Amino acid sequence: MKILAIESSAVTASVAIVEDDSVLANYTINHKKTHSQTLLPMIDEICRMTETDVDDLDAIAVSVGPGSFTGLRIGVATAKGIALAKDKPMIPVKTLEALAYNLYGQTKTIVPIMDAKRKHVYSAIYKFEEGKLVELRETNLISIEDLTKELNESYNDVVFLGDGIKVARDYFNENLSINHCEASPLDRLQDAASLGLRALDLAKEGKLVSSDDVKPDYLRPSQAERELAAKKAKNN
């Protein structure tokens, strides 16, 4: 099975082509350009370099969140556009599941964290058991303080990855009482190759859907929605 994977949930823009558990191409840019500028040229380039015709793809995988509202919208819209134009099924992948696949086979408990601002992170907790990713705690939006308490109470040896490391590192080092470490910089950020490999496993489980069924999962209202809700509450 050949899959085009698209990851745009944060600053990193990443696209990959994976086939039968192999990564044929992986193009990643961690630079402050808008994903609307980067994704389509990146996809064109990896298809050209691998002599891949989009018609030959079996599915389109995309990171659906949580993450940047703008980044997720652009990534999902790009993936859906290709899927609709070429009549391809899609594989929606949770952003933090894809991140966990950066550490495929890791024996420690994996805690991907993404900066959600205001001393909060998006987090989930996973472990690989017999080659399969097991979700120990689903994705949520949590304060760094509360995540620290949760880990101290319920876990023993964890490895962090994701851009949330930068904002949480000092607090973790001062307040975590369990063994903990950080993934290497090579494995720390979103990577479409990992997303594609996760998508391959999901495809084997039959989790392919129509493009109509794919939408971003922001996990919380946008700032505009929050401001509107606050305004309505105030008027009432």
Contacts in CASP RR format, 6 or more apart in sequence:
PFRMAT RR
TARGET T0000
AUTHOR 0000-0000-0000
METHOD contacts of the structure
MODEL  1
MKILAIESSAVTASVAIVEDDSVLANYTINHKKTHSQTLLPMIDEICRMT
ETDVDDLDAIAVSVGPGSFTGLRIGVATAKGIALAKDKPMIPVKTLEALA
YNLYGQTKTIVPIMDAKRKHVYSAIYKFEEGKLVELRETNLISIEDLTKE
LNESYNDVVFLGDGIKVARDYFNENLSINHCEASPLDRLQDAASLGLRAL
DLAKEGKLVSSDDVKPDYLRPSQAERELAAKKAKNN
1 19 0 8 1.000
1 20 0 8 1.000
1 58 0 8 1.000
1 59 0 8 1.000
1 200 0 8 1.000
1 203 0 8 1.000
2 17 0 8 1.000
2 18 0 8 1.000
2 19 0 8 1.000
2 20 0 8 1.000
2 24 0 8 1.000
2 52 0 8 1.000
2 56 0 8 1.000
2 57 0 8 1.000
2 58 0 8 1.000
3 17 0 8 1.000
3 18 0 8 1.000
3 19 0 8 1.000
3 57 0 8 1.000
3 58 0 8 1.000
3 59 0 8 1.000
3 60 0 8 1.000
3 61 0 8 1.000
3 91 0 8 1.000
3 196 0 8 1.000
3 199 0 8 1.000
3 200 0 8 1.000
3 203 0 8 1.000
4 15 0 8 1.000
4 16 0 8 1.000
4 17 0 8 1.000
4 43 0 8 1.000
4 54 0 8 1.000
4 57 0 8 1.000
4 59 0 8 1.000
4 60 0 8 1.000
4 61 0 8 1.000
4 79 0 8 1.000
4 82 0 8 1.000
5 14 0 8 1.000
5 15 0 8 1.000
5 16 0 8 1.000
5 17 0 8 1.000
5 18 0 8 1.000
5 61 0 8 1.000
5 62 0 8 1.000
5 93 0 8 1.000
5 192 0 8 1.000
5 193 0 8 1.000
5 195 0 8 1.000
5 196 0 8 1.000
5 199 0 8 1.000
6 14 0 8 1.000
6 15 0 8 1.000
6 39 0 8 1.000
6 43 0 8 1.000
6 60 0 8 1.000
6 61 0 8 1.000
6 62 0 8 1.000
6 63 0 8 1.000
6 75 0 8 1.000
6 78 0 8 1.000
6 79 0 8 1.000
6 192 0 8 1.000
6 195 0 8 1.000
7 13 0 8 1.000
7 14 0 8 1.000
7 15 0 8 1.000
7 62 0 8 1.000
7 63 0 8 1.000
7 95 0 8 1.000
7 98 0 8 1.000
7 190 0 8 1.000
7 191 0 8 1.000
7 192 0 8 1.000
7 195 0 8 1.000
8 14 0 8 1.000
8 35 0 8 1.000
8 39 0 8 1.000
8 63 0 8 1.000
8 68 0 8 1.000
8 71 0 8 1.000
8 72 0 8 1.000
8 74 0 8 1.000
8 75 0 8 1.000
8 78 0 8 1.000
9 63 0 8 1.000
9 65 0 8 1.000
9 66 0 8 1.000
9 67 0 8 1.000
9 68 0 8 1.000
9 71 0 8 1.000
9 72 0 8 1.000
9 95 0 8 1.000
9 114 0 8 1.000
9 190 0 8 1.000
10 67 0 8 1.000
10 68 0 8 1.000
10 71 0 8 1.000
10 114 0 8 1.000
10 163 0 8 1.000
10 189 0 8 1.000
10 190 0 8 1.000
11 30 0 8 1.000
11 31 0 8 1.000
11 32 0 8 1.000
11 68 0 8 1.000
11 163 0 8 1.000
12 28 0 8 1.000
12 29 0 8 1.000
12 30 0 8 1.000
12 189 0 8 1.000
12 190 0 8 1.000
12 191 0 8 1.000
13 28 0 8 1.000
13 29 0 8 1.000
13 30 0 8 1.000
13 33 0 8 1.000
13 35 0 8 1.000
13 38 0 8 1.000
13 39 0 8 1.000
13 42 0 8 1.000
14 26 0 8 1.000
14 27 0 8 1.000
14 28 0 8 1.000
14 29 0 8 1.000
14 190 0 8 1.000
14 191 0 8 1.000
14 192 0 8 1.000
14 193 0 8 1.000
14 195 0 8 1.000
15 26 0 8 1.000
15 27 0 8 1.000
15 28 0 8 1.000
15 39 0 8 1.000
15 42 0 8 1.000
15 43 0 8 1.000
15 46 0 8 1.000
15 192 0 8 1.000
16 23 0 8 1.000
16 24 0 8 1.000
16 25 0 8 1.000
16 26 0 8 1.000
16 27 0 8 1.000
16 46 0 8 1.000
16 191 0 8 1.000
16 192 0 8 1.000
16 193 0 8 1.000
16 195 0 8 1.000
16 196 0 8 1.000
17 23 0 8 1.000
17 24 0 8 1.000
17 25 0 8 1.000
17 46 0 8 1.000
17 47 0 8 1.000
17 50 0 8 1.000
17 52 0 8 1.000
17 57 0 8 1.000
18 24 0 8 1.000
18 193 0 8 1.000
18 196 0 8 1.000
18 197 0 8 1.000
18 199 0 8 1.000
18 200 0 8 1.000
20 200 0 8 1.000
21 197 0 8 1.000
21 200 0 8 1.000
23 193 0 8 1.000
23 197 0 8 1.000
24 46 0 8 1.000
24 50 0 8 1.000
24 52 0 8 1.000
25 46 0 8 1.000
25 49 0 8 1.000
25 50 0 8 1.000
25 52 0 8 1.000
26 46 0 8 1.000
26 191 0 8 1.000
26 192 0 8 1.000
26 193 0 8 1.000
27 42 0 8 1.000
27 45 0 8 1.000
27 46 0 8 1.000
27 192 0 8 1.000
28 191 0 8 1.000
28 192 0 8 1.000
29 38 0 8 1.000
29 42 0 8 1.000
30 189 0 8 1.000
34 70 0 8 1.000
34 74 0 8 1.000
35 70 0 8 1.000
35 71 0 8 1.000
35 74 0 8 1.000
35 75 0 8 1.000
35 78 0 8 1.000
36 74 0 8 1.000
39 74 0 8 1.000
39 75 0 8 1.000
39 78 0 8 1.000
40 78 0 8 1.000
43 78 0 8 1.000
43 82 0 8 1.000
46 52 0 8 1.000
47 53 0 8 1.000
47 54 0 8 1.000
54 82 0 8 1.000
54 86 0 8 1.000
55 86 0 8 1.000
57 86 0 8 1.000
57 88 0 8 1.000
58 88 0 8 1.000
58 89 0 8 1.000
58 203 0 8 1.000
59 88 0 8 1.000
59 89 0 8 1.000
59 90 0 8 1.000
59 91 0 8 1.000
59 199 0 8 1.000
59 203 0 8 1.000
59 208 0 8 1.000
60 79 0 8 1.000
60 82 0 8 1.000
60 83 0 8 1.000
60 88 0 8 1.000
60 89 0 8 1.000
60 90 0 8 1.000
60 91 0 8 1.000
60 211 0 8 1.000
61 79 0 8 1.000
61 90 0 8 1.000
61 91 0 8 1.000
61 92 0 8 1.000
61 93 0 8 1.000
61 195 0 8 1.000
61 196 0 8 1.000
61 198 0 8 1.000
61 199 0 8 1.000
62 75 0 8 1.000
62 76 0 8 1.000
62 78 0 8 1.000
62 79 0 8 1.000
62 80 0 8 1.000
62 90 0 8 1.000
62 91 0 8 1.000
62 92 0 8 1.000
62 93 0 8 1.000
62 195 0 8 1.000
62 214 0 8 1.000
63 72 0 8 1.000
63 75 0 8 1.000
63 93 0 8 1.000
63 94 0 8 1.000
63 95 0 8 1.000
63 98 0 8 1.000
63 190 0 8 1.000
63 195 0 8 1.000
64 72 0 8 1.000
64 76 0 8 1.000
64 92 0 8 1.000
64 93 0 8 1.000
64 94 0 8 1.000
64 95 0 8 1.000
64 214 0 8 1.000
64 215 0 8 1.000
64 216 0 8 1.000
64 217 0 8 1.000
65 72 0 8 1.000
65 94 0 8 1.000
65 95 0 8 1.000
65 96 0 8 1.000
65 216 0 8 1.000
65 217 0 8 1.000
65 218 0 8 1.000
65 219 0 8 1.000
66 72 0 8 1.000
66 95 0 8 1.000
66 96 0 8 1.000
66 114 0 8 1.000
66 116 0 8 1.000
66 122 0 8 1.000
66 139 0 8 1.000
66 141 0 8 1.000
66 217 0 8 1.000
66 218 0 8 1.000
66 219 0 8 1.000
66 220 0 8 1.000
67 95 0 8 1.000
67 114 0 8 1.000
67 116 0 8 1.000
67 122 0 8 1.000
67 218 0 8 1.000
67 219 0 8 1.000
69 216 0 8 1.000
69 218 0 8 1.000
69 222 0 8 1.000
72 216 0 8 1.000
72 218 0 8 1.000
73 216 0 8 1.000
76 214 0 8 1.000
76 215 0 8 1.000
76 216 0 8 1.000
79 90 0 8 1.000
79 211 0 8 1.000
79 214 0 8 1.000
80 90 0 8 1.000
80 211 0 8 1.000
80 214 0 8 1.000
81 211 0 8 1.000
82 88 0 8 1.000
83 89 0 8 1.000
83 90 0 8 1.000
83 211 0 8 1.000
83 214 0 8 1.000
84 211 0 8 1.000
89 208 0 8 1.000
89 209 0 8 1.000
89 210 0 8 1.000
90 208 0 8 1.000
90 209 0 8 1.000
90 210 0 8 1.000
90 211 0 8 1.000
90 213 0 8 1.000
90 214 0 8 1.000
91 199 0 8 1.000
91 202 0 8 1.000
91 203 0 8 1.000
91 207 0 8 1.000
91 208 0 8 1.000
91 209 0 8 1.000
92 209 0 8 1.000
92 213 0 8 1.000
92 214 0 8 1.000
93 195 0 8 1.000
93 196 0 8 1.000
93 198 0 8 1.000
93 199 0 8 1.000
93 202 0 8 1.000
94 124 0 8 1.000
94 139 0 8 1.000
94 217 0 8 1.000
95 114 0 8 1.000
95 122 0 8 1.000
95 139 0 8 1.000
95 190 0 8 1.000
96 112 0 8 1.000
96 114 0 8 1.000
96 122 0 8 1.000
96 123 0 8 1.000
96 124 0 8 1.000
96 126 0 8 1.000
96 139 0 8 1.000
97 124 0 8 1.000
97 126 0 8 1.000
97 133 0 8 1.000
97 135 0 8 1.000
97 198 0 8 1.000
98 190 0 8 1.000
98 191 0 8 1.000
98 194 0 8 1.000
98 195 0 8 1.000
98 196 0 8 1.000
98 198 0 8 1.000
99 112 0 8 1.000
99 114 0 8 1.000
99 161 0 8 1.000
99 162 0 8 1.000
99 190 0 8 1.000
99 194 0 8 1.000
100 110 0 8 1.000
100 112 0 8 1.000
100 124 0 8 1.000
100 126 0 8 1.000
100 133 0 8 1.000
100 161 0 8 1.000
101 133 0 8 1.000
101 194 0 8 1.000
101 195 0 8 1.000
101 197 0 8 1.000
101 198 0 8 1.000
102 161 0 8 1.000
102 183 0 8 1.000
102 187 0 8 1.000
102 188 0 8 1.000
102 191 0 8 1.000
102 194 0 8 1.000
103 110 0 8 1.000
103 128 0 8 1.000
103 159 0 8 1.000
103 161 0 8 1.000
103 183 0 8 1.000
103 187 0 8 1.000
104 128 0 8 1.000
104 131 0 8 1.000
104 194 0 8 1.000
104 197 0 8 1.000
105 128 0 8 1.000
105 131 0 8 1.000
106 128 0 8 1.000
106 159 0 8 1.000
107 128 0 8 1.000
108 157 0 8 1.000
108 158 0 8 1.000
108 159 0 8 1.000
108 181 0 8 1.000
109 125 0 8 1.000
109 126 0 8 1.000
109 127 0 8 1.000
109 136 0 8 1.000
109 155 0 8 1.000
109 156 0 8 1.000
109 157 0 8 1.000
109 158 0 8 1.000
109 159 0 8 1.000
110 125 0 8 1.000
110 126 0 8 1.000
110 127 0 8 1.000
110 128 0 8 1.000
110 158 0 8 1.000
110 159 0 8 1.000
110 161 0 8 1.000
111 123 0 8 1.000
111 124 0 8 1.000
111 125 0 8 1.000
111 126 0 8 1.000
111 151 0 8 1.000
111 158 0 8 1.000
111 159 0 8 1.000
111 160 0 8 1.000
111 161 0 8 1.000
112 123 0 8 1.000
112 124 0 8 1.000
112 126 0 8 1.000
112 160 0 8 1.000
112 161 0 8 1.000
112 162 0 8 1.000
113 121 0 8 1.000
113 122 0 8 1.000
113 123 0 8 1.000
113 147 0 8 1.000
113 160 0 8 1.000
113 161 0 8 1.000
113 162 0 8 1.000
113 163 0 8 1.000
113 164 0 8 1.000
113 165 0 8 1.000
113 168 0 8 1.000
114 121 0 8 1.000
114 122 0 8 1.000
114 123 0 8 1.000
114 162 0 8 1.000
114 163 0 8 1.000
114 164 0 8 1.000
115 121 0 8 1.000
115 163 0 8 1.000
115 164 0 8 1.000
115 166 0 8 1.000
115 167 0 8 1.000
116 122 0 8 1.000
116 141 0 8 1.000
116 220 0 8 1.000
119 143 0 8 1.000
119 144 0 8 1.000
119 145 0 8 1.000
119 167 0 8 1.000
120 141 0 8 1.000
120 142 0 8 1.000
120 143 0 8 1.000
120 144 0 8 1.000
121 141 0 8 1.000
121 142 0 8 1.000
121 144 0 8 1.000
121 147 0 8 1.000
121 164 0 8 1.000
121 167 0 8 1.000
121 168 0 8 1.000
122 139 0 8 1.000
122 140 0 8 1.000
122 141 0 8 1.000
122 142 0 8 1.000
122 219 0 8 1.000
123 139 0 8 1.000
123 140 0 8 1.000
123 142 0 8 1.000
123 147 0 8 1.000
124 135 0 8 1.000
124 137 0 8 1.000
124 138 0 8 1.000
124 139 0 8 1.000
124 140 0 8 1.000
125 135 0 8 1.000
125 136 0 8 1.000
125 137 0 8 1.000
125 155 0 8 1.000
125 158 0 8 1.000
126 133 0 8 1.000
126 134 0 8 1.000
126 135 0 8 1.000
126 136 0 8 1.000
127 133 0 8 1.000
127 134 0 8 1.000
127 136 0 8 1.000
128 134 0 8 1.000
132 201 0 8 1.000
133 198 0 8 1.000
133 201 0 8 1.000
137 150 0 8 1.000
139 219 0 8 1.000
140 219 0 8 1.000
141 219 0 8 1.000
141 220 0 8 1.000
142 150 0 8 1.000
144 167 0 8 1.000
144 168 0 8 1.000
144 171 0 8 1.000
144 172 0 8 1.000
145 171 0 8 1.000
145 175 0 8 1.000
147 168 0 8 1.000
148 171 0 8 1.000
148 172 0 8 1.000
148 175 0 8 1.000
148 176 0 8 1.000
151 158 0 8 1.000
151 176 0 8 1.000
151 178 0 8 1.000
151 180 0 8 1.000
152 175 0 8 1.000
152 176 0 8 1.000
152 177 0 8 1.000
152 178 0 8 1.000
155 178 0 8 1.000
156 178 0 8 1.000
156 179 0 8 1.000
157 178 0 8 1.000
157 179 0 8 1.000
157 180 0 8 1.000
158 178 0 8 1.000
158 179 0 8 1.000
158 180 0 8 1.000
158 181 0 8 1.000
159 180 0 8 1.000
159 181 0 8 1.000
159 182 0 8 1.000
159 183 0 8 1.000
160 168 0 8 1.000
160 172 0 8 1.000
160 180 0 8 1.000
160 181 0 8 1.000
160 182 0 8 1.000
160 183 0 8 1.000
161 182 0 8 1.000
161 183 0 8 1.000
161 187 0 8 1.000
161 188 0 8 1.000
161 189 0 8 1.000
162 183 0 8 1.000
162 188 0 8 1.000
162 189 0 8 1.000
162 190 0 8 1.000
163 188 0 8 1.000
163 189 0 8 1.000
165 182 0 8 1.000
165 188 0 8 1.000
169 182 0 8 1.000
172 180 0 8 1.000
182 188 0 8 1.000
202 208 0 8 1.000
221 229 0 8 1.000
END
